[in-house]
Amino acid sequence: MIDFIRFGTVGAPQTAPKNGGTISAIEHIKQLGLGHLEIAWVRSVRVSDQTCAEIKAQRDKLGISLSIHAPYFINLNSQTTEKMAASDERLLTAARRGYQAGARDIVFHPGSYHGQRAEMVYERAKQKLLEITGILREEGVDVILRPETMGKGAMFGSLEETVQLSAEVPGVLPCVDWAHLHARRGDGSFNSYAEFSAALSLIKDKLGDYGLKNAHFHISGIDYNAKGEIAHLPLNEADLRYRELLQAFVDYGVEGTAAIEAPEPFHTADCLMFQATYRRLSGVQLERDLEE
């Protein structure tokens, strides 16, 4: 059966050899029967041309798709010229090196409101992304920048904001973190088939089938309070209705990649559970289609 969504982990699977680096992590992803790896360059991007070439060669050899999680210290609404320049350089470097390594999707945290009006922050973020994507196009760096939906209301990055940015800036698509959306309001909402479907409908309305056929998601359980996200949780400790989420993926014909962020020691197990559940639901739908 064809997997329309390729599952993998954010960072090397917890069961991968500890000293093998990204090359070994890609091989381990293959051994697990998974199809994707999100390389976590979340502190800094310090990788040579040679290492990037080796990562890309391993990707090609084993048929594993790659994405990059850029450093956390990126903020499209940085409050000083110096901080903005440093933020820009982190995102540009992650995109350039990610492209060299064979990754197309560059995930990043888009920033903070800093107490400012959401509309003003949105316009600033939009102009900054127009600038950065323009630089990358001129350099021939063919990547998709993916602002991630964020898990706290004080952070810029609602579903609506990331989808609208994607509609207005060429070379941008959302990274929908479903756990973050569940935690963002702090009230336990965004955790039903109807709400998951509404989100996918919004993506289709704003971005067309292209948005649904080129999706990149983060999924995990999550702990939260009234202010939003606290920490990722394993599935067996979380309230995320992930079966309903995966059923929505099947029903809406979503295609793309899903990276799992479960904490150790559940990192690998939860990823395999998501993949197995998705495959079961896809198989049931395929049987129904054949019967009809």
C-alpha positions as CSV (number, residue, x, y, z in Angstrom):
1,M,0.0,0.0,0.0
2,I,1.2,3.5,-0.8
3,D,1.8,5.8,2.1
4,F,0.5,9.2,1.2
5,I,1.9,10.5,4.4
6,R,5.5,9.6,5.3
7,F,6.1,9.4,9.1
8,G,9.3,10.0,10.9
9,T,10.8,11.7,14.0
10,V,12.0,15.2,14.8
11,G,15.6,14.5,15.5
12,A,17.2,11.1,15.4
13,P,15.0,8.3,16.7
14,Q,15.7,7.6,20.4
15,T,16.6,4.0,19.4
16,A,19.2,5.1,16.9
17,P,23.0,4.7,17.7
18,K,24.1,7.6,19.9
19,N,27.3,8.5,18.1
20,G,26.3,7.9,14.5
21,G,25.1,11.4,13.6
22,T,22.6,12.1,10.9
23,I,23.9,9.5,8.4
24,S,23.2,6.8,11.0
25,A,19.9,8.3,11.9
26,I,18.7,8.1,8.3
27,E,19.7,4.4,8.1
28,H,17.9,3.7,11.4
29,I,14.8,5.4,10.1
30,K,14.9,3.0,7.1
31,Q,15.4,0.0,9.4
32,L,12.4,1.0,11.4
33,G,10.2,1.0,8.3
34,L,9.6,4.8,8.5
35,G,10.0,7.2,5.6
36,H,11.0,10.6,7.0
37,L,13.5,12.3,9.2
38,E,13.4,15.9,10.4
39,I,17.0,17.0,11.2
40,A,17.0,19.0,14.4
41,W,19.4,21.9,13.9
42,V,17.6,23.7,16.8
43,R,20.6,25.2,18.5
44,S,22.8,26.2,15.6
45,V,23.7,25.1,12.1
46,R,27.3,23.9,12.1
47,V,27.7,21.4,9.2
48,S,30.2,21.3,6.4
49,D,29.7,21.1,2.7
50,Q,31.1,17.6,2.8
51,T,28.7,16.5,5.5
52,C,25.7,18.0,3.7
53,A,26.8,16.0,0.6
54,E,27.0,12.8,2.6
55,I,23.5,13.4,4.1
56,K,22.0,14.0,0.7
57,A,23.7,10.8,-0.7
58,Q,22.3,8.8,2.1
59,R,18.9,10.2,1.5
60,D,19.1,9.3,-2.1
61,K,20.4,5.8,-1.4
62,L,17.7,4.9,1.1
63,G,14.8,6.9,-0.2
64,I,14.1,8.8,3.0
65,S,12.7,12.3,2.8
66,L,14.2,15.0,4.9
67,S,13.1,18.3,6.6
68,I,15.1,20.7,8.7
69,H,14.0,22.2,12.1
70,A,15.9,25.5,12.1
71,P,17.3,27.1,15.3
72,Y,14.8,28.1,17.9
73,F,16.3,31.6,18.0
74,I,14.5,32.9,15.0
75,N,12.0,35.8,15.4
76,L,10.4,37.5,12.4
77,N,9.5,40.3,14.9
78,S,12.9,40.8,16.5
79,Q,12.9,44.2,18.3
80,T,16.4,45.4,17.5
81,T,18.3,45.7,14.2
82,E,21.1,43.5,15.5
83,K,18.7,40.7,16.7
84,M,16.8,40.8,13.4
85,A,20.0,40.5,11.4
86,A,21.1,37.5,13.5
87,S,17.6,35.9,13.2
88,D,17.7,36.4,9.4
89,E,21.1,34.7,9.2
90,R,20.0,31.7,11.2
91,L,17.0,31.1,8.9
92,L,19.0,31.7,5.7
93,T,21.8,29.4,6.9
94,A,19.4,26.6,7.8
95,A,17.7,26.9,4.4
96,R,21.0,27.0,2.5
97,R,22.5,24.0,4.4
98,G,19.3,22.1,4.4
99,Y,19.0,22.5,0.6
100,Q,22.6,21.2,0.3
101,A,21.7,18.2,2.5
102,G,18.7,17.3,0.3
103,A,15.9,18.7,2.5
104,R,13.1,20.9,1.0
105,D,11.1,21.8,4.0
106,I,12.6,24.3,6.5
107,V,10.6,24.5,9.7
108,F,11.0,27.4,12.1
109,H,9.3,29.2,15.0
110,P,8.1,32.5,13.6
111,G,8.4,34.6,16.7
112,S,6.6,36.6,19.4
113,Y,4.0,39.4,19.5
114,H,6.1,41.2,22.1
115,G,2.8,42.7,23.3
116,Q,2.1,44.3,19.9
117,R,-1.1,44.1,17.9
118,A,-1.3,40.9,16.0
119,E,-2.1,42.7,12.7
120,M,1.1,44.8,12.9
121,V,3.2,41.7,13.7
122,Y,1.7,39.8,10.8
123,E,2.6,42.6,8.4
124,R,6.1,42.7,9.7
125,A,6.5,38.9,9.4
126,K,5.1,39.0,5.9
127,Q,7.6,41.6,4.7
128,K,10.5,39.8,6.4
129,L,9.5,36.5,4.7
130,L,9.1,38.2,1.3
131,E,12.7,39.5,1.8
132,I,14.2,36.2,2.8
133,T,12.4,34.1,0.2
134,G,13.6,36.6,-2.4
135,I,17.2,36.1,-1.3
136,L,16.8,32.3,-1.5
137,R,15.3,32.4,-5.0
138,E,18.1,34.6,-6.2
139,E,20.6,32.1,-4.9
140,G,18.7,29.1,-6.4
141,V,18.0,27.6,-3.0
142,D,14.8,25.7,-3.8
143,V,13.2,25.2,-0.3
144,I,9.9,25.8,1.3
145,L,10.0,27.9,4.5
146,R,7.5,26.6,7.0
147,P,6.5,28.8,9.9
148,E,5.2,26.5,12.6
149,T,2.0,26.9,14.5
150,M,2.9,27.7,18.1
151,G,1.6,26.4,21.4
152,K,1.1,29.6,23.4
153,G,-1.2,32.5,22.7
154,A,1.6,35.0,23.3
155,M,3.6,33.6,20.4
156,F,3.0,34.7,16.8
157,G,1.9,31.6,14.8
158,S,-1.8,30.8,14.9
159,L,-3.2,28.5,12.3
160,E,-4.8,31.4,10.5
161,E,-1.6,33.5,10.6
162,T,0.6,30.7,9.2
163,V,-1.9,29.8,6.5
164,Q,-2.4,33.4,5.4
165,L,1.4,33.9,5.2
166,S,1.5,30.9,3.0
167,A,-1.2,32.4,0.8
168,E,0.6,35.7,0.4
169,V,4.3,34.8,0.3
170,P,5.6,32.5,-2.5
171,G,7.8,29.7,-1.2
172,V,6.1,29.5,2.2
173,L,3.7,26.8,3.5
174,P,2.7,26.1,7.1
175,C,4.1,23.5,9.4
176,V,0.9,22.6,11.3
177,D,1.8,21.4,14.8
178,W,-1.4,19.7,15.9
179,A,-0.4,19.4,19.5
180,H,0.5,23.1,19.6
181,L,-2.9,24.0,18.2
182,H,-4.6,21.8,20.9
183,A,-2.5,23.6,23.6
184,R,-2.6,27.2,22.3
185,R,-5.9,28.3,23.8
186,G,-5.3,26.4,27.1
187,D,-8.9,25.2,27.3
188,G,-8.6,21.7,25.8
189,S,-10.2,22.7,22.5
190,F,-9.0,21.9,19.0
191,N,-9.2,18.2,19.8
192,S,-12.0,16.7,17.7
193,Y,-12.6,15.4,14.2
194,A,-14.8,18.5,13.5
195,E,-12.0,20.9,14.5
196,F,-9.3,19.0,12.7
197,S,-11.5,18.9,9.6
198,A,-12.1,22.7,9.9
199,A,-8.3,23.3,9.9
200,L,-7.8,21.1,6.8
201,S,-10.7,22.9,5.1
202,L,-9.1,26.3,5.9
203,I,-5.8,25.1,4.3
204,K,-7.7,23.9,1.2
205,D,-9.7,27.1,0.9
206,K,-6.6,29.4,1.2
207,L,-4.0,27.2,-0.5
208,G,-6.0,24.9,-2.7
209,D,-5.2,21.2,-3.2
210,Y,-1.5,22.2,-3.3
211,G,-1.6,22.9,0.4
212,L,-3.2,19.5,1.3
213,K,-0.9,17.6,-1.1
214,N,2.3,19.2,0.1
215,A,1.6,19.1,3.9
216,H,4.2,19.0,6.7
217,F,3.0,18.3,10.2
218,H,4.3,17.9,13.7
219,I,2.3,15.6,16.0
220,S,2.6,14.5,19.6
221,G,0.8,14.4,22.9
222,I,1.1,17.6,24.9
223,D,0.7,19.0,28.4
224,Y,-0.7,22.5,28.7
225,N,-2.3,25.0,31.1
226,A,-4.3,28.2,30.7
227,K,-1.3,29.9,29.1
228,G,-0.8,27.1,26.6
229,E,2.0,24.5,25.9
230,I,4.1,23.2,28.8
231,A,5.8,20.1,27.4
232,H,5.4,17.3,24.9
233,L,3.9,14.0,26.3
234,P,3.9,10.4,25.1
235,L,0.6,9.3,23.6
236,N,-0.3,7.1,26.6
237,E,-0.2,10.1,28.9
238,A,-1.9,12.6,26.6
239,D,-5.5,13.5,25.7
240,L,-4.8,14.2,22.0
241,R,-7.5,12.4,19.9
242,Y,-5.0,11.3,17.4
243,R,-7.2,8.6,15.7
244,E,-9.7,11.3,14.8
245,L,-6.8,13.5,13.5
246,L,-5.5,10.7,11.3
247,Q,-9.0,9.9,10.1
248,A,-9.3,13.5,9.0
249,F,-6.0,13.2,7.0
250,V,-7.4,10.1,5.3
251,D,-10.8,11.7,4.5
252,Y,-9.3,14.9,3.1
253,G,-6.7,13.1,1.0
254,V,-3.8,14.7,2.7
255,E,-0.3,14.0,1.3
256,G,3.1,14.9,2.7
257,T,5.1,14.2,5.8
258,A,4.5,14.0,9.5
259,A,7.3,14.4,12.1
260,I,6.7,13.0,15.6
261,E,8.0,14.9,18.7
262,A,7.3,12.4,21.5
263,P,9.7,12.6,24.5
264,E,12.1,9.7,25.3
265,P,11.7,6.8,25.8
266,F,8.6,6.9,23.7
267,H,10.0,8.7,20.6
268,T,10.3,5.7,18.3
269,A,7.3,3.8,19.7
270,D,4.9,6.7,19.3
271,C,6.1,7.4,15.7
272,L,5.5,3.7,14.8
273,M,2.0,3.9,16.5
274,F,1.0,6.9,14.4
275,Q,2.2,5.3,11.2
276,A,0.5,2.0,12.0
277,T,-2.8,3.7,12.9
278,Y,-2.7,5.8,9.8
279,R,-2.0,2.7,7.6
280,R,-4.9,0.9,9.2
281,L,-7.3,3.8,8.6
282,S,-6.1,4.2,5.0
283,G,-6.6,0.5,4.4
284,V,-10.2,0.7,5.7
285,Q,-10.9,3.7,3.4
286,L,-9.4,1.9,0.4
287,E,-11.6,-1.1,1.0
288,R,-14.7,1.1,1.2
289,D,-13.7,2.8,-2.1
290,L,-13.2,-0.5,-3.8
291,E,-16.6,-1.7,-2.6
292,E,-18.3,1.4,-4.0
